[in-house]
Amino acid sequence: MNESEQLDDLAKAIYTVNRHAKTAPDPKHLYYIKKATINELLKKKLAKKVGLHFSKHPKYSNQHSTLLVQVANYYFHIPPTKDDFKELQHLGELDESYRNPQTKMSLSQAKKIIYSYLNWKSSQKTKKVSKRSSAYYTPSSLGKMNWAKKHIIIDGYTLYTIASCANFTKYITLHEDAYNYCMF
């Protein structure tokens, strides 16, 4: 694979990571590898800083700018440095009419290409964030307990065990359409 094809594959991988990051529940790692890859390409002069754009989604109602970078035939935005404000032209509002070429690449394939380019070591991978449970949430025990599978007949009624605990057993009687609960 020649260098231009490799750069094009890397641009497609960045595009795929960026597209997934926009809808991911926790996009920090995806945005981090996008930015790291683009910065590495800028260092090697394989990407070009085009200019600054006003952000489409200002933080806390404060307008800020993003750096527009070209990688092969793709354009991406990353946070600018202070030097970028001094050296680059401000292009104003984002041009919504321009779109990157559509690419079909899986996120896992895109990550593989980027990790390979960055020489990413497994120890650098971010750890999964443990889910925090709410203080108001009580998990259900349905399907987790070992329920007794027996029934008994008392006074002509068939009683099916539906719950067994240390201090009591709850029975349900099945008689016509009525469900009668009784504790023993």
C-alpha positions in Angstrom: 0.0 0.0 0.0 1.5 3.4 -1.0 1.6 6.4 1.2 -1.4 8.2 -0.4 -3.6 5.1 0.0 -2.5 4.8 3.6 -3.3 8.4 4.3 -6.7 8.0 2.6 -7.4 4.9 4.8 -6.3 6.9 7.9 -8.6 9.8 6.9 -11.5 7.3 6.5 -10.7 5.9 9.9 -10.7 9.3 11.5 -14.0 10.1 9.8 -15.6 6.9 11.1 -14.3 7.5 14.7 -15.6 11.1 14.5 -19.0 9.9 13.2 -19.4 7.4 16.0 -18.1 9.8 18.7 -21.0 12.2 17.9 -23.6 9.6 19.0 -21.6 7.7 21.6 -22.7 7.8 25.3 -19.1 8.4 26.4 -17.2 9.8 23.4 -14.1 11.0 25.3 -11.8 8.2 24.1 -13.0 8.5 20.5 -12.4 12.2 20.4 -9.0 11.7 22.1 -7.7 9.3 19.5 -9.1 11.5 16.7 -7.2 14.5 18.0 -4.0 12.5 18.7 -4.1 11.1 15.1 -4.6 14.5 13.5 -1.9 16.1 15.7 0.5 13.4 14.6 -0.4 13.9 11.0 0.2 17.7 11.4 3.6 17.0 12.9 4.6 14.9 10.0 3.1 17.5 7.5 0.6 14.9 6.2 -2.3 17.1 7.2 -2.9 20.8 6.6 -4.4 23.5 8.9 -7.0 25.3 6.7 -8.3 28.0 9.1 -10.7 28.7 12.0 -14.5 28.3 12.1 -17.0 29.4 14.7 -18.3 26.4 16.5 -21.7 25.1 15.5 -22.5 24.3 19.2 -21.2 27.0 21.5 -20.4 26.0 25.1 -22.4 27.8 27.8 -23.7 30.2 25.1 -20.2 31.5 24.5 -19.1 31.5 20.9 -15.7 29.8 20.4 -13.7 28.7 17.4 -12.5 25.3 16.1 -9.5 24.5 13.9 -10.4 23.1 10.5 -7.8 20.5 9.3 -7.6 18.8 6.0 -6.5 15.1 5.8 -6.5 13.7 2.3 -10.0 14.6 0.9 -11.6 14.9 4.4 -12.0 17.9 6.7 -12.1 17.7 10.5 -12.5 20.2 13.4 -10.2 20.0 16.5 -9.6 22.5 19.3 -7.2 25.2 18.3 -4.0 26.3 20.1 -3.2 29.9 20.9 -0.8 30.0 18.0 -3.5 29.0 15.6 -5.4 32.2 16.4 -2.3 34.3 15.6 -1.2 32.4 12.4 -4.5 31.3 10.7 -7.3 33.2 9.0 -10.7 33.0 10.6 -13.2 31.6 8.0 -16.3 32.7 9.9 -19.4 30.5 10.1 -19.2 26.8 9.2 -20.2 26.1 5.6 -23.0 23.5 6.0 -23.1 22.8 2.2 -19.8 21.0 2.3 -19.8 17.3 3.4 -17.0 14.8 3.7 -17.3 11.8 1.3 -19.4 9.0 2.7 -17.3 6.1 4.0 -18.3 2.6 5.0 -15.9 1.3 7.6 -16.6 -0.3 10.9 -15.6 1.4 14.2 -13.4 -1.6 15.1 -11.6 -1.4 11.8 -11.2 2.3 12.1 -9.8 2.0 15.7 -7.4 -0.8 14.5 -6.0 1.5 11.7 -5.6 4.5 14.2 -4.1 2.4 16.9 -1.6 1.0 14.5 -0.7 4.4 13.2 -0.2 5.8 16.7 1.6 2.7 17.9 -1.0 2.5 20.7 0.0 0.1 23.5 -2.7 -1.9 25.3 -1.7 -0.3 28.6 -2.8 3.1 27.2 -6.3 2.0 26.5 -8.9 3.7 28.7 -10.5 1.5 31.3 -14.3 0.9 31.1 -16.2 3.3 33.3 -18.2 1.3 35.8 -21.9 2.0 35.8 -23.1 4.0 38.7 -26.3 2.8 40.3 -28.8 5.3 41.5 -29.6 5.4 45.2 -33.3 5.3 44.2 -32.9 2.1 42.1 -33.7 -1.3 43.6 -32.8 -4.2 41.4 -35.4 -6.9 40.8 -34.7 -10.3 42.2 -37.0 -12.0 39.6 -35.1 -14.8 37.9 -32.2 -14.6 40.3 -33.6 -16.7 43.2 -33.9 -20.4 43.4 -37.7 -20.8 43.6 -39.2 -24.1 44.9 -40.9 -26.1 42.2 -43.7 -27.9 44.2 -47.4 -27.7 44.8 -49.7 -29.2 47.5 -53.4 -29.9 47.7 -55.3 -28.6 50.7 -59.2 -28.8 50.9 -59.4 -29.7 47.2 -57.4 -26.7 46.0 -54.1 -27.0 44.3 -51.6 -24.6 45.9 -48.6 -23.7 43.8 -45.5 -22.3 45.6 -44.6 -18.9 44.1 -42.1 -17.7 46.7 -40.1 -19.4 49.4 -38.2 -17.5 52.0 -36.7 -18.3 55.4 -39.7 -17.2 57.5 -42.7 -17.9 55.2 -43.9 -19.5 52.0 -46.3 -17.7 49.8 -48.9 -19.8 47.9 -51.3 -19.0 45.2 -54.5 -21.0 44.6 -55.8 -21.4 41.1 -59.6 -21.6 41.2 -61.6 -20.4 38.2 -60.6 -16.8 37.4 -59.7 -15.7 40.9 -56.2 -15.7 42.3 -56.2 -16.0 46.1 -53.0 -15.4 48.1 -52.4 -16.9 51.5 -49.5 -17.0 53.8 -48.4 -20.1 55.8 
